[in-house]
Amino acid sequence: MGKSNSHSADQSWRKVKLPVRIAASAAFVLWLFVIVSGGFAWPSGLMQFSHWPWNQSWFMFYRSSGKHYFMQAKGTLADGSSAPPLIDRYFKFPAAFHSSRFNEVTRDDWHVRQMAAYLCRKYNREAPYAARMATISVWDTWWDDKRGVRRYESEIPAAEKQTWNYLTNEPCSKLEMEVPQ
C-alpha cells in the first residue's frame, strides 16, 4: 500500500509559493493591528485612533444621556451677510428622529472643527469668488428628554433649552488650513 503521511497539512503550506505566504502573513499582521488598536481605542473614547470594525459601531450600542441635542451652523459671507442654510444643503440623510447625520457628530473640538472645515470647503467650492463664506459658527442646543415623548426643538420653551458654542465666527481660511482634506 501507499505511504501514510500525518503531516500533510503542514507540508501543503510549504508548497505554497513564497510571495503568497508573505502576502498572507502581511494581511494577518494588518488584521491583527486593526483589531488590537481599535479594540483599545474604542472603549477608551479615542475614536480617531480606532479602525474598522470598531469605528462603525455607533449604531449598534445605544446610550442615552437623557438629553436631546440639536447642532446648528451658520456661515457669514465676506460682505457680512448670512450664508444660506448649510445643514439642510449638505446633510440630507436622516439618522434619528428629526435629525440628520450632521447632528450625530461627536461633540468634541476635533470633530466639530473637521465638520466646520468640511462645510466651509463644500460651500466655497460651489460659490462664486465674491460670495465665498468667510466665517462659520457652530453651536449646540439641548434639552431634557421626557420619557416616551419626542419633542421638536420648536416645541420646547426657551427656559428649558441650554446652548453651547463650539465655534464663534471662526475664519474658514484658518479651518481649511488646520484640517486636512
Rosetta constraint file for C-alpha pairs under 8 A:
AtomPair CA 7 CA 11 HARMONIC 6.20 0.50
AtomPair CA 8 CA 12 HARMONIC 5.96 0.50
AtomPair CA 9 CA 13 HARMONIC 6.54 0.50
AtomPair CA 10 CA 14 HARMONIC 6.78 0.50
AtomPair CA 11 CA 15 HARMONIC 6.56 0.50
AtomPair CA 12 CA 16 HARMONIC 6.97 0.50
AtomPair CA 16 CA 20 HARMONIC 6.79 0.50
AtomPair CA 16 CA 21 HARMONIC 6.71 0.50
AtomPair CA 17 CA 21 HARMONIC 6.46 0.50
AtomPair CA 18 CA 22 HARMONIC 6.15 0.50
AtomPair CA 19 CA 23 HARMONIC 6.12 0.50
AtomPair CA 20 CA 24 HARMONIC 6.08 0.50
AtomPair CA 21 CA 25 HARMONIC 6.07 0.50
AtomPair CA 22 CA 26 HARMONIC 6.09 0.50
AtomPair CA 23 CA 27 HARMONIC 6.11 0.50
AtomPair CA 24 CA 28 HARMONIC 6.21 0.50
AtomPair CA 25 CA 29 HARMONIC 6.25 0.50
AtomPair CA 26 CA 30 HARMONIC 6.16 0.50
AtomPair CA 27 CA 31 HARMONIC 6.08 0.50
AtomPair CA 28 CA 32 HARMONIC 6.07 0.50
AtomPair CA 29 CA 33 HARMONIC 6.14 0.50
AtomPair CA 30 CA 34 HARMONIC 6.26 0.50
AtomPair CA 31 CA 35 HARMONIC 6.27 0.50
AtomPair CA 32 CA 36 HARMONIC 6.05 0.50
AtomPair CA 33 CA 37 HARMONIC 5.82 0.50
AtomPair CA 34 CA 38 HARMONIC 5.74 0.50
AtomPair CA 34 CA 50 HARMONIC 7.74 0.50
AtomPair CA 34 CA 51 HARMONIC 5.83 0.50
AtomPair CA 34 CA 52 HARMONIC 7.08 0.50
AtomPair CA 35 CA 39 HARMONIC 5.67 0.50
AtomPair CA 35 CA 51 HARMONIC 7.62 0.50
AtomPair CA 35 CA 52 HARMONIC 7.95 0.50
AtomPair CA 35 CA 53 HARMONIC 7.84 0.50
AtomPair CA 36 CA 40 HARMONIC 6.41 0.50
AtomPair CA 37 CA 41 HARMONIC 6.10 0.50
AtomPair CA 37 CA 49 HARMONIC 7.44 0.50
AtomPair CA 37 CA 50 HARMONIC 6.45 0.50
AtomPair CA 37 CA 51 HARMONIC 7.51 0.50
AtomPair CA 38 CA 42 HARMONIC 5.80 0.50
AtomPair CA 38 CA 49 HARMONIC 6.76 0.50
AtomPair CA 38 CA 50 HARMONIC 4.01 0.50
AtomPair CA 38 CA 51 HARMONIC 5.16 0.50
AtomPair CA 38 CA 52 HARMONIC 7.34 0.50
AtomPair CA 38 CA 53 HARMONIC 7.83 0.50
AtomPair CA 38 CA 54 HARMONIC 5.77 0.50
AtomPair CA 38 CA 55 HARMONIC 7.72 0.50
AtomPair CA 39 CA 43 HARMONIC 7.06 0.50
AtomPair CA 39 CA 50 HARMONIC 7.37 0.50
AtomPair CA 39 CA 54 HARMONIC 6.83 0.50
AtomPair CA 40 CA 44 HARMONIC 6.30 0.50
AtomPair CA 40 CA 50 HARMONIC 7.91 0.50
AtomPair CA 41 CA 45 HARMONIC 6.29 0.50
AtomPair CA 41 CA 46 HARMONIC 4.97 0.50
AtomPair CA 41 CA 47 HARMONIC 6.04 0.50
AtomPair CA 41 CA 48 HARMONIC 8.00 0.50
AtomPair CA 41 CA 49 HARMONIC 5.84 0.50
AtomPair CA 41 CA 50 HARMONIC 5.27 0.50
AtomPair CA 42 CA 46 HARMONIC 5.94 0.50
AtomPair CA 42 CA 47 HARMONIC 5.47 0.50
AtomPair CA 42 CA 49 HARMONIC 7.93 0.50
AtomPair CA 42 CA 50 HARMONIC 5.91 0.50
AtomPair CA 42 CA 54 HARMONIC 6.27 0.50
AtomPair CA 42 CA 55 HARMONIC 7.21 0.50
AtomPair CA 46 CA 50 HARMONIC 6.99 0.50
AtomPair CA 47 CA 55 HARMONIC 6.49 0.50
AtomPair CA 50 CA 54 HARMONIC 6.13 0.50
AtomPair CA 50 CA 55 HARMONIC 5.78 0.50
AtomPair CA 51 CA 55 HARMONIC 5.65 0.50
AtomPair CA 52 CA 56 HARMONIC 6.27 0.50
AtomPair CA 53 CA 57 HARMONIC 6.95 0.50
AtomPair CA 57 CA 61 HARMONIC 6.77 0.50
AtomPair CA 58 CA 62 HARMONIC 7.57 0.50
AtomPair CA 66 CA 144 HARMONIC 6.06 0.50
AtomPair CA 66 CA 145 HARMONIC 5.54 0.50
AtomPair CA 67 CA 142 HARMONIC 6.42 0.50
AtomPair CA 67 CA 143 HARMONIC 5.49 0.50
AtomPair CA 67 CA 144 HARMONIC 4.37 0.50
AtomPair CA 67 CA 145 HARMONIC 5.01 0.50
AtomPair CA 68 CA 142 HARMONIC 5.47 0.50
AtomPair CA 68 CA 143 HARMONIC 5.53 0.50
AtomPair CA 68 CA 144 HARMONIC 6.19 0.50
AtomPair CA 68 CA 145 HARMONIC 5.87 0.50
AtomPair CA 69 CA 103 HARMONIC 7.51 0.50
AtomPair CA 69 CA 140 HARMONIC 6.75 0.50
AtomPair CA 69 CA 141 HARMONIC 5.84 0.50
AtomPair CA 69 CA 142 HARMONIC 4.41 0.50
AtomPair CA 69 CA 143 HARMONIC 6.87 0.50
AtomPair CA 70 CA 99 HARMONIC 7.63 0.50
AtomPair CA 70 CA 103 HARMONIC 6.18 0.50
AtomPair CA 70 CA 140 HARMONIC 5.70 0.50
AtomPair CA 70 CA 141 HARMONIC 5.22 0.50
AtomPair CA 70 CA 142 HARMONIC 6.17 0.50
AtomPair CA 70 CA 153 HARMONIC 7.63 0.50
AtomPair CA 71 CA 102 HARMONIC 7.58 0.50
AtomPair CA 71 CA 103 HARMONIC 5.46 0.50
AtomPair CA 71 CA 138 HARMONIC 7.26 0.50
AtomPair CA 71 CA 139 HARMONIC 5.82 0.50
AtomPair CA 71 CA 140 HARMONIC 4.25 0.50
AtomPair CA 71 CA 141 HARMONIC 6.25 0.50
AtomPair CA 72 CA 87 HARMONIC 7.29 0.50
AtomPair CA 72 CA 138 HARMONIC 5.73 0.50
AtomPair CA 72 CA 139 HARMONIC 5.49 0.50
AtomPair CA 72 CA 140 HARMONIC 6.13 0.50
AtomPair CA 72 CA 141 HARMONIC 7.95 0.50
AtomPair CA 73 CA 85 HARMONIC 8.00 0.50
AtomPair CA 73 CA 86 HARMONIC 6.76 0.50
AtomPair CA 73 CA 87 HARMONIC 6.90 0.50
AtomPair CA 73 CA 136 HARMONIC 6.99 0.50
AtomPair CA 73 CA 137 HARMONIC 5.53 0.50
AtomPair CA 73 CA 138 HARMONIC 4.36 0.50
AtomPair CA 73 CA 139 HARMONIC 6.46 0.50
AtomPair CA 74 CA 82 HARMONIC 7.43 0.50
AtomPair CA 74 CA 83 HARMONIC 6.99 0.50
AtomPair CA 74 CA 85 HARMONIC 6.89 0.50
AtomPair CA 74 CA 86 HARMONIC 6.84 0.50
AtomPair CA 74 CA 136 HARMONIC 5.74 0.50
AtomPair CA 74 CA 137 HARMONIC 5.28 0.50
AtomPair CA 74 CA 138 HARMONIC 6.62 0.50
AtomPair CA 75 CA 82 HARMONIC 6.01 0.50
AtomPair CA 75 CA 83 HARMONIC 5.02 0.50
AtomPair CA 75 CA 84 HARMONIC 7.67 0.50
AtomPair CA 75 CA 85 HARMONIC 8.00 0.50
AtomPair CA 75 CA 86 HARMONIC 7.52 0.50
AtomPair CA 75 CA 133 HARMONIC 6.24 0.50
AtomPair CA 75 CA 134 HARMONIC 7.43 0.50
AtomPair CA 75 CA 135 HARMONIC 5.74 0.50
AtomPair CA 75 CA 136 HARMONIC 4.32 0.50
AtomPair CA 75 CA 137 HARMONIC 6.32 0.50
AtomPair CA 75 CA 169 HARMONIC 7.97 0.50
AtomPair CA 76 CA 80 HARMONIC 5.90 0.50
AtomPair CA 76 CA 81 HARMONIC 5.80 0.50
AtomPair CA 76 CA 82 HARMONIC 4.61 0.50
AtomPair CA 76 CA 83 HARMONIC 5.39 0.50
AtomPair CA 76 CA 133 HARMONIC 5.68 0.50
AtomPair CA 76 CA 134 HARMONIC 5.85 0.50
AtomPair CA 76 CA 135 HARMONIC 5.25 0.50
AtomPair CA 76 CA 136 HARMONIC 6.23 0.50
AtomPair CA 76 CA 169 HARMONIC 7.79 0.50
AtomPair CA 77 CA 81 HARMONIC 5.46 0.50
AtomPair CA 77 CA 82 HARMONIC 5.97 0.50
AtomPair CA 77 CA 83 HARMONIC 5.87 0.50
AtomPair CA 77 CA 131 HARMONIC 6.21 0.50
AtomPair CA 77 CA 132 HARMONIC 5.80 0.50
AtomPair CA 77 CA 133 HARMONIC 4.21 0.50
AtomPair CA 77 CA 134 HARMONIC 5.10 0.50
AtomPair CA 77 CA 135 HARMONIC 6.95 0.50
AtomPair CA 78 CA 130 HARMONIC 7.63 0.50
AtomPair CA 78 CA 131 HARMONIC 6.79 0.50
AtomPair CA 78 CA 132 HARMONIC 6.39 0.50
AtomPair CA 78 CA 133 HARMONIC 6.08 0.50
AtomPair CA 78 CA 134 HARMONIC 5.04 0.50
AtomPair CA 78 CA 135 HARMONIC 8.00 0.50
AtomPair CA 79 CA 131 HARMONIC 7.82 0.50
AtomPair CA 83 CA 133 HARMONIC 6.85 0.50
AtomPair CA 85 CA 89 HARMONIC 6.70 0.50
AtomPair CA 86 CA 90 HARMONIC 6.43 0.50
AtomPair CA 86 CA 119 HARMONIC 7.13 0.50
AtomPair CA 86 CA 123 HARMONIC 7.94 0.50
AtomPair CA 87 CA 91 HARMONIC 5.58 0.50
AtomPair CA 87 CA 92 HARMONIC 8.00 0.50
AtomPair CA 87 CA 102 HARMONIC 7.14 0.50
AtomPair CA 88 CA 92 HARMONIC 6.04 0.50
AtomPair CA 90 CA 119 HARMONIC 7.85 0.50
AtomPair CA 91 CA 100 HARMONIC 6.17 0.50
AtomPair CA 91 CA 101 HARMONIC 6.29 0.50
AtomPair CA 91 CA 102 HARMONIC 5.98 0.50
AtomPair CA 92 CA 100 HARMONIC 6.16 0.50
AtomPair CA 92 CA 101 HARMONIC 7.50 0.50
AtomPair CA 93 CA 100 HARMONIC 5.54 0.50
AtomPair CA 93 CA 101 HARMONIC 5.93 0.50
AtomPair CA 94 CA 98 HARMONIC 7.32 0.50
AtomPair CA 94 CA 99 HARMONIC 5.82 0.50
AtomPair CA 94 CA 100 HARMONIC 4.28 0.50
AtomPair CA 94 CA 101 HARMONIC 6.02 0.50
AtomPair CA 95 CA 99 HARMONIC 5.95 0.50
AtomPair CA 95 CA 100 HARMONIC 5.14 0.50
AtomPair CA 95 CA 101 HARMONIC 5.09 0.50
AtomPair CA 95 CA 104 HARMONIC 7.30 0.50
AtomPair CA 96 CA 100 HARMONIC 6.77 0.50
AtomPair CA 96 CA 101 HARMONIC 7.94 0.50
AtomPair CA 97 CA 150 HARMONIC 7.86 0.50
AtomPair CA 98 CA 152 HARMONIC 7.30 0.50
AtomPair CA 99 CA 103 HARMONIC 6.01 0.50
AtomPair CA 99 CA 104 HARMONIC 7.95 0.50
AtomPair CA 100 CA 104 HARMONIC 7.26 0.50
AtomPair CA 101 CA 105 HARMONIC 7.30 0.50
AtomPair CA 105 CA 111 HARMONIC 6.89 0.50
AtomPair CA 105 CA 112 HARMONIC 7.32 0.50
AtomPair CA 106 CA 111 HARMONIC 6.14 0.50
AtomPair CA 106 CA 112 HARMONIC 7.48 0.50
AtomPair CA 107 CA 111 HARMONIC 6.79 0.50
AtomPair CA 107 CA 112 HARMONIC 6.60 0.50
AtomPair CA 108 CA 112 HARMONIC 6.17 0.50
AtomPair CA 109 CA 113 HARMONIC 6.00 0.50
AtomPair CA 109 CA 166 HARMONIC 7.16 0.50
AtomPair CA 110 CA 114 HARMONIC 6.25 0.50
AtomPair CA 111 CA 115 HARMONIC 6.19 0.50
AtomPair CA 112 CA 116 HARMONIC 6.09 0.50
AtomPair CA 112 CA 138 HARMONIC 7.83 0.50
AtomPair CA 112 CA 166 HARMONIC 7.27 0.50
AtomPair CA 113 CA 117 HARMONIC 6.06 0.50
AtomPair CA 113 CA 167 HARMONIC 8.00 0.50
AtomPair CA 113 CA 175 HARMONIC 6.92 0.50
AtomPair CA 113 CA 179 HARMONIC 7.46 0.50
AtomPair CA 114 CA 118 HARMONIC 6.21 0.50
AtomPair CA 114 CA 175 HARMONIC 7.94 0.50
AtomPair CA 114 CA 179 HARMONIC 6.07 0.50
AtomPair CA 115 CA 119 HARMONIC 6.29 0.50
AtomPair CA 116 CA 120 HARMONIC 6.21 0.50
AtomPair CA 116 CA 136 HARMONIC 7.09 0.50
AtomPair CA 116 CA 138 HARMONIC 7.42 0.50
AtomPair CA 116 CA 175 HARMONIC 7.40 0.50
AtomPair CA 117 CA 121 HARMONIC 6.08 0.50
AtomPair CA 117 CA 172 HARMONIC 6.72 0.50
AtomPair CA 117 CA 175 HARMONIC 5.22 0.50
AtomPair CA 117 CA 176 HARMONIC 5.37 0.50
AtomPair CA 117 CA 179 HARMONIC 6.62 0.50
AtomPair CA 118 CA 122 HARMONIC 5.96 0.50
AtomPair CA 119 CA 123 HARMONIC 6.01 0.50
AtomPair CA 120 CA 124 HARMONIC 5.94 0.50
AtomPair CA 120 CA 133 HARMONIC 6.67 0.50
AtomPair CA 120 CA 136 HARMONIC 7.47 0.50
AtomPair CA 120 CA 172 HARMONIC 5.80 0.50
AtomPair CA 120 CA 176 HARMONIC 7.48 0.50
AtomPair CA 121 CA 125 HARMONIC 6.01 0.50
AtomPair CA 121 CA 176 HARMONIC 7.00 0.50
AtomPair CA 122 CA 126 HARMONIC 6.67 0.50
AtomPair CA 123 CA 127 HARMONIC 6.12 0.50
AtomPair CA 123 CA 132 HARMONIC 7.47 0.50
AtomPair CA 123 CA 133 HARMONIC 7.12 0.50
AtomPair CA 124 CA 128 HARMONIC 7.60 0.50
AtomPair CA 124 CA 129 HARMONIC 7.83 0.50
AtomPair CA 124 CA 132 HARMONIC 5.21 0.50
AtomPair CA 124 CA 133 HARMONIC 6.20 0.50
AtomPair CA 127 CA 131 HARMONIC 5.97 0.50
AtomPair CA 127 CA 132 HARMONIC 5.75 0.50
AtomPair CA 128 CA 132 HARMONIC 6.45 0.50
AtomPair CA 133 CA 172 HARMONIC 7.06 0.50
AtomPair CA 134 CA 171 HARMONIC 5.81 0.50
AtomPair CA 134 CA 172 HARMONIC 5.54 0.50
AtomPair CA 134 CA 173 HARMONIC 7.36 0.50
AtomPair CA 135 CA 169 HARMONIC 4.97 0.50
AtomPair CA 135 CA 170 HARMONIC 5.12 0.50
AtomPair CA 135 CA 171 HARMONIC 4.30 0.50
AtomPair CA 135 CA 172 HARMONIC 5.16 0.50
AtomPair CA 136 CA 167 HARMONIC 7.22 0.50
AtomPair CA 136 CA 168 HARMONIC 6.80 0.50
AtomPair CA 136 CA 169 HARMONIC 5.03 0.50
AtomPair CA 136 CA 170 HARMONIC 5.32 0.50
AtomPair CA 136 CA 171 HARMONIC 6.58 0.50
AtomPair CA 136 CA 172 HARMONIC 6.55 0.50
AtomPair CA 137 CA 165 HARMONIC 7.86 0.50
AtomPair CA 137 CA 166 HARMONIC 7.54 0.50
AtomPair CA 137 CA 167 HARMONIC 4.94 0.50
AtomPair CA 137 CA 168 HARMONIC 4.45 0.50
AtomPair CA 137 CA 169 HARMONIC 5.02 0.50
AtomPair CA 137 CA 170 HARMONIC 6.37 0.50
AtomPair CA 138 CA 165 HARMONIC 6.29 0.50
AtomPair CA 138 CA 166 HARMONIC 5.54 0.50
AtomPair CA 138 CA 167 HARMONIC 5.02 0.50
AtomPair CA 138 CA 168 HARMONIC 6.64 0.50
AtomPair CA 139 CA 163 HARMONIC 6.97 0.50
AtomPair CA 139 CA 164 HARMONIC 5.60 0.50
AtomPair CA 139 CA 165 HARMONIC 4.26 0.50
AtomPair CA 139 CA 166 HARMONIC 5.39 0.50
AtomPair CA 139 CA 167 HARMONIC 6.83 0.50
AtomPair CA 140 CA 163 HARMONIC 5.54 0.50
AtomPair CA 140 CA 164 HARMONIC 5.16 0.50
AtomPair CA 140 CA 165 HARMONIC 6.40 0.50
AtomPair CA 140 CA 166 HARMONIC 7.59 0.50
AtomPair CA 141 CA 161 HARMONIC 6.54 0.50
AtomPair CA 141 CA 162 HARMONIC 5.60 0.50
AtomPair CA 141 CA 163 HARMONIC 4.44 0.50
AtomPair CA 141 CA 164 HARMONIC 6.53 0.50
AtomPair CA 142 CA 161 HARMONIC 5.69 0.50
AtomPair CA 142 CA 162 HARMONIC 5.45 0.50
AtomPair CA 142 CA 163 HARMONIC 6.48 0.50
AtomPair CA 143 CA 156 HARMONIC 7.82 0.50
AtomPair CA 143 CA 160 HARMONIC 6.04 0.50
AtomPair CA 143 CA 161 HARMONIC 4.94 0.50
AtomPair CA 143 CA 162 HARMONIC 6.46 0.50
AtomPair CA 144 CA 160 HARMONIC 7.60 0.50
AtomPair CA 145 CA 149 HARMONIC 7.49 0.50
AtomPair CA 145 CA 150 HARMONIC 7.40 0.50
AtomPair CA 146 CA 150 HARMONIC 7.31 0.50
AtomPair CA 151 CA 155 HARMONIC 6.23 0.50
AtomPair CA 151 CA 156 HARMONIC 7.19 0.50
AtomPair CA 152 CA 156 HARMONIC 7.01 0.50
AtomPair CA 156 CA 160 HARMONIC 6.64 0.50
AtomPair CA 156 CA 161 HARMONIC 7.13 0.50
AtomPair CA 157 CA 161 HARMONIC 6.99 0.50
AtomPair CA 170 CA 174 HARMONIC 7.61 0.50
AtomPair CA 170 CA 175 HARMONIC 7.51 0.50
AtomPair CA 171 CA 175 HARMONIC 6.58 0.50
AtomPair CA 172 CA 176 HARMONIC 6.01 0.50
AtomPair CA 173 CA 177 HARMONIC 6.30 0.50
AtomPair CA 174 CA 178 HARMONIC 6.17 0.50
AtomPair CA 175 CA 179 HARMONIC 5.98 0.50
AtomPair CA 176 CA 180 HARMONIC 7.14 0.50
